[in-house]
């Protein structure tokens, strides 16, 4: 079982009080990576297109190019195919879009008719540099003060940068949805662990901050993450899977999130798994049944209900 405590000295992952809210209005950033940018001469017979440059992001001492992998459906949807954006975990310390668990989910959902985008984002080791707008909002809303003690300053910065990078992937989608037969008005964010925190935070950001994005976010999939947000302002459906014995991201955060969402009239589904800990190694979506159905089937049904 991969634990956040392995990735982050002290992190118990969780949650941010009044939250990360508003932290940003995001812009295009700058970057450098050791993968070639994809050519415009794409072979559309291929279902999977790897290493598409979507952002250049500021880091200490330079820039970092960020890439995504696109799993196309191979079919023509009348208005473009719905999009799932997958965000890997790793405690903001490790991980990338090549996570085999996310690759499996992406291939599976791709066969169900969804276009799936797996993204990289800046990590602690990249020493991200936030936009002035992000830094100002973080100060204005006392981000660090309202962040629980499981986050150290470098994780706080990386968590803010991760949302900037997700928003940058939205910008890429706005520019390229026609080219790749994507529906920018049917988008779901999905994440595991730190990726789930990022997905929730991004969804919250879009719920409360005025922006010029034409993307329509339809929901968030939270796999063993957690965060504290103002559920009176958060207006997206949420799907939750969490292990009852999770020592890394204590289940109380997901329980609290679920209860508050329901109390405020949000559509939410939660599957709390007995005797399960943290991560894909402990919670296999393709093997564990809850209420007579595999967790992956519950997830697919959730997508059908919100898209």
N, C-alpha and C positions, 0 to 999 in steps of 0.2 A: 504494500500500500504506500503510495506516494503521499507524503504529508507536507503541508505547508511549512511545518516546523523544520523540515529538511531544507526547504527553499529559503525561508526567511528566518533570521535569527529568532525573532520573538513573535512573529505573526501568528495569531490565532484566526485569522481572516475574519472578517465580519463586516463591519458596519459603520456607517458614518452618520452621526447624529443629524443635524439639520442639513448637513450633507453637502456634499460635493456638488450640490445642486447645479448651480449656475455656473460652475467653474468656468465655463468657456463659451466664447463665440469663436469658432474655429476657422483657421485659414489654411491655405496650402502651405506646406512646410518644405524643408530641404534635406537631402540625404545621400548616403553612400552604402553600398551592400556588395557582396561578392557574387552576385548572380546577374546574368545578362538581362537587360530589358527586352521584353518580347517584341517581336517585329509586328508591324501592322498587317503583314501578309499572313493572317491566321488561317489555318486549315480548319474549316468549320465541320469537317467530318470527324474531328477529334472531340470526344465528350469533355475531356479535361484539358484545360489550357493553363499551363503553369507559369509562375513568375511574371505576372503582369505588374508593371510599376504603377502604383496608385498614389504614392506620396513621397515627398522629400522633406524629411523632418529634421528639425534643429536638435543637435546634440552638442555636448561640450567639445570644443575643438573642431567642429565641422558640421557635416550633415550626414544623414543616413537615408538611403533609399529604402522604402518599404514596398513589399511585393505581396500580391495575392494570387491564389489559385482559384480558377473558376471552373466549376463543374456544370457544363451546359446540359440541358435536357435532350438536345438533339431533335426537338420537335418545335413546330411553330405554334406559339400561343397567340390568340387573337390580339391581346393587348400586351404581349410579352409574358414570360413565365414568372411566377412568384419567386421571390429571392429569400434565401436564408443566409445570414452572415454568421459564420462560426468563429468564436473567439477562444483560443486555447487558454489553459491554465498555466500555473507555474509560479504562483506567488509574486508575480511581477519581477521575478528573478530569472526564471528559466522558461523553456518551451518555445515552440514555433508552430507555423501552420502545417508542418509535416507530422504533427502528432497522429500516430496511427489510429487512435480512437476516433478522432475527428475526421480522418480520411474515410474510415468505415461508415460513419454516420452520413458524411457528405455523399458517398457513392450510393448509399441506401436511399436517402431522400431524393437524390437525383433520379433514381429509377421510378420514384413516385410522382415525378413531374415537376419537382422543384429545381430551380437553379441555385447552386450553393457556392458561396464565396468564403474561402478560408483566408484569414489575414494574419500578417505579422504586425507587431506593434513594438514601440520602444520599451525596453526593460531597464531595470536599475543600472545594470552594467553599461548601458549606453550613455548614462548621465544626460537624460533628456533636458532640453531647455524649453521652458514653456513660453507661450506667447505673452506679451504684455497684458493682453486682455484677460488671459487665464490667471495670471499672477494677481492682477487687480481684484478679480472676482474672488479668488481664494482668500485674499486679505479681507475684502469687504464682508464676506460671509463667514469669517473665522473658521476656515476649513480645518486648519491644524488643531485649533482649540476644540472643535467639535468632533475630532477624530479620536476614536478610542486608542488605548495605549498599545494595541497590537501593531500599530503602524509606526515605523520610524520615519524620519524625514525623507529619506531616499525612496521609500515605498510610497509615501504620499505624493511625491513629485511624479513617480512613474505611473501611479494610478490616474493622476490628472492627465498625463501625457497619453495614456492609453485611450482615454475618451476622445482626446484631440484626434488621435489616429483613426478611431472608428468613424468620426465625423468626416475625416478626409476620405475614407472609403465610400461614404455617401456621396461626396463630391464626385468621385470617380464614377459612381453609378449614374449620377445625373448626366454626366457627359457621354456615357457609353451604353446606356440602356438599349438604345435602338440598334446599335452595332451588334450587340450580343443577345438580342431578343429577350430582354429582361423587363419586368414590370416594376418600375420604381415606386409604384403606389401600393404594392403588396410586398412589404419587407418585414422580416422577423429577425430579431437579434437573438443569438443563442450562444451561451458560454458555459464553461465549466470552471469552478473554483474562482481564481482571480479573473478569468474570462467572464464568469457569471456576474461578479461584482461590476466589471466594466460594462456588461450589457445592461444591467439594471441602472447604473449611473448614467449611461448614455440615454436610456429611455426616459429617465427622470429629467435630464437636461432638456430633451426635446419637448417634454410636457410643460416646462415652466419658463423657458427662455425664448423670447422672440428670435426668430432666425429666418433666413431666406431660403431654406431647404425646401425642395419640392418633393422630397422623399416622404412617403407615408408609412410610418412604422406601425405595424398591426399588433405586435406583441413581443414578449420577452420570454426566453427559456432559461431558467436558472437551475443549473445542475450543481448542487452542493456549494453554492456561494452564499451570499448574505450581505445585507446592507440595510441601513436605516434610512428611510425616506418618508417624506410627507405624503402619505397615501391619499390625502384629500386633494392633492394636486396631481399626483401620478394617475394617469387615466388609461393605462394599457393593460390588456390581459397578461397574466403571468402564469407560467407552468413551472412547478417546483418539484425537484427530486432531491431528497436529502437523507443521509443515513442517521439513524437514531443514536448510534455510538460514535458519531463524528467528533473527534477530539481536536481537529484542526479548525474547522468552521462550525462551532457548536450549533446544533439543530435549533436551539432556542431562537436564533435570528430568523430562520426560515419560518418557524411557527408564528413568530410575532408578525413577520411580514404578511404571511397568509391571512392571519386573523384581521389585521388592519385593512388589508385590501378588501376582504369580504365585508367588513363592517362599513366600509365606505362605498359599497356598491360596485366594486371592480369584479370582473370575471377572473377567477384564479382557480387553478387546480394544484393540489399538493399531494405527493406520494412520499410518505415517510417510511423508510425501509428498516425493518427490525434487524438488529444485530449487524448493521452495516456501518462502515466507517466512512472515510473520505476518499473520493477519487474513483476513476473507472475500474481500478483493480479491485475495489471493494464493492462497487455497484455496477454490475454488468447489465446494461440496458437490454441486452439481447437474451439474457438468461433469467432474470429476476421477474417474477410475476407479482402483481398487486391486483387484488379484486378480479382474479381470473384472467388477466391479460398481461403480456409482457410490457415492461416500462416503455420500450421503443414504440409499441403499438398505442399506448396512451399518448405518447408525444405526437405521433402521427395524427391521431384523432383530434388532439388539441389544435394542430395546424389546420386541419380541415374545418374546424369550428370557427377559426378567426380569420381565415383567408377566403 
